[in-house]
Amino acid sequence: MNIRIYNILAQQKTTTLTRFHKYLSSPYFNVNESIFALFEVFQKSIIQKLPPINKQEIWLTIFKNKAFDDKRFRKLCSDLTLRFENFVTIESLTQDSLLKHVLLLKQINNLGLDELAIKAKENSSRFFNRFPEKSANYHLKQYEREKILYDIQSDNIKNNKDINQHDTIDNLSKNLDQFYVIEKLKLACKLVTLQREYKISNKPFEVEIILRLLNRNQLLDNPAISVYRNMYLMLTEKENKSYFSELKDLTSNLWDIFTNEEQSEIFSALLTHCIGHLNQGDTSYLGEILNLYDTGIEKEYMLKNGVLSIQSFRNYVVAGLRDNQYSKVESFIKNKSTLLDLKQRENALNYNLAMLNFYEKNHEDVIRFLSLVNYDDIWYNIRSRTLSIANYYELEEFDVLESQLDSFIIFLSRQKVMSENKVIIYKNFNSFLKKLLKIRPKEKEKKETLKQLILKEKQVINKTWLLDKLEEL
């Protein structure tokens, strides 16, 4: 059924449709019975999974014997869309308890409801003090709350009323500063992460100025600021391992102050650091990676709306395989694949099963699983090509391997989306493997020269595997 509002409603859970049904049935939110009737037709079709019906059939269900009016039908669909947008807004408000207190105080002030102001102020103060999350959104809402109270206070001063002056400009400034610094550091962390994947040249704002300011005032007393400061430094000063340890220690007892989205971001940063060092051959991070993932998945820090990202899924598999925990990896693939988005699940399963079979030396099965991978996604494309190249080396099918290496370098040279650093690590892999193929077992000097080149090169994928193959010569 090619109707926009129908398609939107079809994507919602049954419980959401039920709440929207109650919303539309309330005369406070909707007095147009035709809109309600249209929704009931859609709801029935969605829940019962009925065959598609056309606009004329829907019209007859609602208006019986009236002639079909396409313009009026489109207006009806548009009105239902507006009702759903209002419903979504109200749903969002009920979930944001901080905003509810802020809006209540604002409206009390606008309407001049002095009788309600004192009680509402006490309730909001008690609620904000007890609220567990203390990240950027909290400080922004606290600023907005105190700004309203300050405005009320200012009005009372003008009216010569007796007031309790505990809300000061200093408090307003502190909350605004904390919101600003946290958000700036968060955005800087996101930009650094994106720069590793894509061609983005933007500098991370005024973050260096912020870091210098933090060393000279008490803003670091805010645990959220300390966390994001360490997170940014960990991402930018990768060789300094102390920031990873400090961030891990800081967050161990502070998860409750962050939203689910922020927990996921911090976990991802910790993992990015570990994986970066692992890619450089530092296998001491394998245990850290697996422990982080086990905790992150169990506590749902790594899940977004109950879904585990394909990148996180793959990273767990890679870490487990490199740590020789094949049984654990196989169990993870089978049991945790249900957490993947349904549209991406089959691709992820085939690629990761190919990797598992590669490590277990079932090389024919690797070819079978890779043949089922959809290469439309650039990251699946490039990783599958790399795995295929390594697999043909293990099979000693060197004619096919040479052809794949040549094809791979052409593919890399044509890339416009990937960052230059990403392209380089795959080009280096390609180059080192070609050199390895030219070395004969008895050429010890050439082996040692290539070994040193690989060890010194920081930008290369599958470094450990390359060194292993060189050693096998």
Residue, then its C-alpha position, 0 to 999 in steps of 0.5 A: m500500500n503506497i500511502r506514506i502514513y500507512n507505511i509509517l504506522a506499519q513500522q510501529k510496534t503493536t503496543t505503539l499502535t494501541r496507544f495511538h488508538k487511545y490517543l485518537s479516541s480522545p476528543y481532546f486530541n481528535v474530534n474528526e471521526s473520519i481520521f479515527a476511522l481511517f486509522e482503524v482501517f490501517q490498524k486492522s490491515i497491519i495487525q492482521k497482515l491483510p492483503p493491500i487494499n486500494k484507496q477507493e476501498i478504504w474510502l468506501t469503508i469510511f464513507k459508505n456510498k459517497a463518491f471517491d474524492d482523491k483530494r479529500f482522501r489525501k487531506l485525511c491522510s495528511d491530518l492523520t499524519l499530523r495527529f501521529e506527529n503530535f502523538v509522538t511529541i507527547e510520547s517523547l515528553t512523557q519519557d523526558s522527566l527533566l523537560k516536564h519539570v522545566l515546562l511546568l515551571k515555565q508555564i506556571n511563570n507565564l500564567g502567573l500561578d504563584e500558588l503553584a510556583i512554590k510547590a513546583k519549585e520544591n518538587s523540581s529541586r528534589f527531583f533534579n537533586r535525585f536524578p541519576e544522570k548527570s551528563a550534558n542534557y542534565h546540565l542543560k535542563q538544570y540551566e533552563r530550570e534555574k533560568i526560569l526560577y531566576d526570572i521568577q525571582s527577578d519579577n518578585i524583586k521588582n514587585n517588592k516581594d519577600i523571596n529566598q535568593h538561592d538561585t544565582i547567576d553563578n549557578l546559571s553560569k556553572n551549569l551552562d559551562q558544564f553543558y558546553v564543555i561536555e557537548k564540545l568534548k563529545l562532538a570532538c570525540k565523534l569527529v576524531t572517530l569519523q576521521r578514521e573512517y572517512k575523508i573528513s578534514n575538519k579540526p575538532f573545534e576549540v577543543e585544545i582551548i577547552l583542555r587547557l581551561l580544564n587544567r586551571n579550574q574546577l570543571l574536572d570535578n564533574p565526573a562526566i567532563s573527566v570521562y569525556r576528557n580522558m576519552y578524547l585524549m585516549l582517541t588522539e594520543k593513542e600511544n599513551k595507554s594511561y588514558f585507557s586505564e583512567l577512562k576504564d577506572l572512571t567509568s566503572n562506577l559512573w555508568d548511571i550518570f550517562t544515558n544509554e546512548e552515551q554509555s554506548e559511545i564510551f564503550s565504543a571508544l574503549l573498544t576502538h582504542c583496544i582494537g587499534h592496538l590489536n591491529q598493530g600487533d599488541t595481542s595483550y588487548l584481546g582479553e580486554i576486548l572480550n571482557l568489554y564486549d561481554t559486559g557491554i552486551e550483557k548490560e545492553y550498553m552496546l545495544k541500541n534499541g535492542v540491536l547490536s551493530i554489525q561492526s561490534f559483532r564482527n569485532y567480538v568475533v575477530a578478538g575471540l579468533r585471535d585469542n584462539q577461543y573458537s568454541k566461544v566464538e562459534s557460540f557467540i555467532k549462533n546465539k548473539s546473531t539474533l541481536l543483529d538487525l534483521k536486514q543485515r543479519e544474513n550478511a553478518l552471519n556469512y562473513n563471520l562464519a567465513m572468518l571462523n572457518f578460516y581460523e579453523k583451517n576449513h578453507e573450502d568452507v571459507i569460499r562457500f560462505l564468502s560466496l554468500v556475502n553481499y558486496d554492495d556494502i563497501w566494508y563487507n566488500i573490502r574485508s571479504r576481499t582481504l579474507s579471500i586473498a589470505n584464504y587462497y594463500e593458505l590453499e596455495e592457489f597462487d595463480v588465483l591469488e596473484s589475480q586477486l591481489d592485482s584486482f584488489i589494488i585497482f579496487l583500492s585506487r578507485q575508492k572515493v569514500m574511504s579515508e586515505n588512512k584506511v586505504i593505506i592499511y589495505k594497500n600495505f597488506n597487499s604490498f607486503l603479501k606480494k613481497l612475501l610471495k617472491i621470497r624463497p624459503k632459504e632467502k633468510e636476509k630477504k625474510e628478515t628485511l621484510k619482517q622488519l618492514i612489517l614490524k615497523e609499519k603501523q598502518v597495515i591490516n592483518k599484521t600478525w597473519l603476515l608475520d606468521k606466514l613469513e615465519e612459516l617460510 
